[in-house]
Amino acid sequence: MRLFYSLLLCACAQAATVDAIWSAKYVVTMDAQRRVIENGAIAVSGDHIVAVGTRAQIDKEYQAKQRVDQPDAILAPGLINTHTHAAMSLFRGVADDMKLQDWLNKFIFPAEARNVDREFVRWGTRLASIEMALSGTTTYTDMYYFEETVAEATKEVGLRGVLGQTIIGFPVADYKTPAEALTGTEKFLKAYANDPLIVPAVAPHAIYTVPDDVLQSCRALANRYNKPLVTHLSETKHENDESLEKRGKTPAAALEALGVLDGWTLGAHGVWLNDADIAILKAHNTGLAHCPSSNMKLASGVAPVGKILAAGIAMGLGPDGVAGSNNDHDMMEEMDLAAKLQKVSTMDPQALPAETAFAMATITGARALRLDSLIGSLETGKRADMITIRLDQPHAVPMYNVYSQLVYALKASDVADVMVNGRTIVREKKILTIDPKPVMAKAAEYRERVKKSLAH
């Protein structure tokens, strides 16, 4: 008996102490081998993962200050949203069922001119960030105004953000000229140069709303600080036709000719890319964001996702804004729609398999953002961004294939726990970092204000 206790004490002494151990029925790593570990666990120290393995292995080697054990759940990388406009959550459903240009010119631009200020952006970002966190998104990519305020609200909730300060060719809420916007953007890049959660970005809105010389200045600014440039790209047929008529080039070819693709770049949508455009983007290592809900709802078209991925271009997923181009931040829904839209548009049920769709929401999305060395998979040394998704509801059983279940069966409401950068921000479907009640109340206030502004 004395020998038994000695061995037990020796084993305990050898177990390293970590900050957290999370375990689940399945750990979906999304590593290079696509390992799915049954009865798996993750050990976390500080902001990073220190070990991935079976629960028996992890429990033998580590002891934790905090434990999350979900025996009826999947433990997966946090979802990565590669395109949205977070603060526009306060315009949710303000105008629906119309074409993009009408939606922008008749509703969104007027609504923004009459309502958007710094506090609007703060409360809208809080609302969006809570929604994203509760539905399993741990990193999101934004394009909007007052982006330093977006960063503050994002950190308040505890999310990771690639946040693009919008630069556009006409007066908007934060800056009245492109020159002012460029100056403000440079301050933003400096302020968040080495932030653990925020990657600041330069975000010229689109080739059709930003003068050519300003586009080139945006590129130069992003390169000077080694930060990304994010922009809308070939979203609609109207955009492509206008570019061909005025420039004799597609938007992708025109951006290349201007040198705008010469650096770290993410293009949103890519619906109307042709084969030559895809080759251009591949040559420049440009990442893309696919927004199936938005493209369907605005009847913008169907992006050639199969061709894009086959070319070796990293393409992630995003819901776009929720003001009418899409009305939620549900990345689980985007995975499902992305897979099904490619199948029906190509008449090929294998056009976008479930595993590929889930990769687009995790590791491929991380590659599109050039952050795959840090996030997108559950691997030793990477940031501890992870979620649990419950499997104890009727729609979640039985399960034969984990990727099929994730993409086609499970819902955003099944997300139970969320960790970002080693910090638990959602536990058992409750957000821990911010009280949602004042945010919901403020959203109701803004609804009345926006309605009155549009009635004039």
Order of alpha helices (4+ residues) and beta strands (2+ residues): alpha-beta-beta-beta-alpha-beta-beta-alpha-alpha-alpha-beta-alpha-beta-alpha-beta-alpha-beta-alpha-alpha-beta-alpha-beta-alpha-alpha-beta-alpha-alpha-alpha-beta-beta-beta-beta-alpha
